[in-house]
Structures are given as structure tokens and as C-alpha cells.
Amino acid sequence: MDEDDRPRRRSPEADFGAASLLASESLERYSLDELDARVLLLENEITRVKAHKQKSAAHKLAADALFRPKTT
């Protein structure tokens, strides 16, 4: 993979931890089986993050409803 093909690393203010490191890692040394395992692991992580995002959104909606000023 050429350097230009890889996603750009974000500035430290927008660092996404391990995801930022994974995006900049060369994949050349991995076998097909290792790449398949990596894809599966990342897909599982995406599912976990999406579930947490939905839970957080529901929590925010509940908090907004609770603390919203009453209008009558």
C-alpha cells in the first residue's frame, strides 16, 4: 500500500486512540488468514461501538426530556 493510500492521521486533538494507529499501520506483512481475522475483529468492534452509541443516544434523549424546561 502506498503512503498516499492510507488514511491521514488526525491531529492529537482528534485522536481516536487505537483506531488512529490501526488506520496508519501497513498491512503488507499480514497473511490472508490474518487479514480475515482482523476484518472479523474490526467488524465486531464496529458492532460494539454502534450499540454503545445507540445506548448513549437513548440516555441523552431521556436526560433531555427530564431536564427540558416545562412549557405550558
C-alpha positions as CSV (number, residue, x, y, z in Angstrom):
1,M,0.0,0.0,0.0
2,D,1.3,3.4,-0.9
3,E,1.7,6.0,1.7
4,D,-0.8,8.2,-0.1
5,D,-3.5,5.4,0.0
6,R,-3.6,5.3,3.8
7,P,-5.9,7.5,5.8
8,R,-4.3,10.5,7.2
9,R,-3.5,10.5,10.9
10,R,-5.6,13.1,12.8
11,S,-4.2,15.8,14.9
12,P,-3.8,14.9,18.6
13,E,-6.9,16.9,19.5
14,A,-9.0,14.5,17.4
15,D,-7.1,11.3,18.2
16,F,-9.3,8.2,18.2
17,G,-6.8,6.0,20.1
18,A,-6.1,2.6,18.7
19,A,-8.3,3.2,15.7
20,S,-5.9,6.0,14.6
21,L,-3.0,3.7,15.0
22,L,-4.7,0.9,13.0
23,A,-5.5,3.2,10.1
24,S,-1.9,4.1,9.7
25,E,-0.5,0.6,10.0
26,S,0.9,-1.2,6.9
27,L,-1.0,-4.4,6.1
28,E,1.7,-5.8,3.8
29,R,3.1,-8.3,6.4
30,Y,-0.3,-10.0,7.1
31,S,-1.4,-13.3,5.5
32,L,-4.9,-13.7,4.0
33,D,-6.0,-15.6,7.1
34,E,-4.6,-12.9,9.4
35,L,-6.4,-10.2,7.3
36,D,-9.7,-12.2,7.6
37,A,-9.3,-12.5,11.3
38,R,-8.5,-8.8,11.6
39,V,-11.6,-7.9,9.5
40,L,-13.8,-10.1,11.7
41,L,-12.4,-8.4,14.9
42,L,-12.9,-4.9,13.5
43,E,-16.5,-5.8,12.4
44,N,-17.2,-7.0,15.9
45,E,-15.8,-3.8,17.3
46,I,-17.9,-1.7,14.9
47,T,-21.0,-3.5,16.2
48,R,-20.0,-2.9,19.8
49,V,-19.4,0.8,19.1
50,K,-22.7,1.2,17.3
51,A,-24.6,-0.5,20.2
52,H,-22.9,1.9,22.7
53,K,-23.7,4.9,20.5
54,Q,-27.4,3.9,20.4
55,K,-27.4,3.4,24.2
56,S,-25.7,6.8,24.7
57,A,-28.2,8.5,22.3
58,A,-31.2,7.0,24.3
59,H,-29.6,8.1,27.5
60,K,-29.2,11.7,26.2
61,L,-32.8,11.7,25.0
62,A,-34.0,10.7,28.4
63,A,-31.9,13.3,30.1
64,D,-33.1,16.0,27.7
65,A,-36.7,15.0,28.3
66,L,-36.1,15.1,32.1
67,F,-34.4,18.5,32.2
68,R,-36.2,20.2,29.4
69,P,-38.0,23.3,30.6
70,K,-41.7,22.8,31.1
71,T,-43.7,24.9,28.6
72,T,-47.4,25.5,29.3
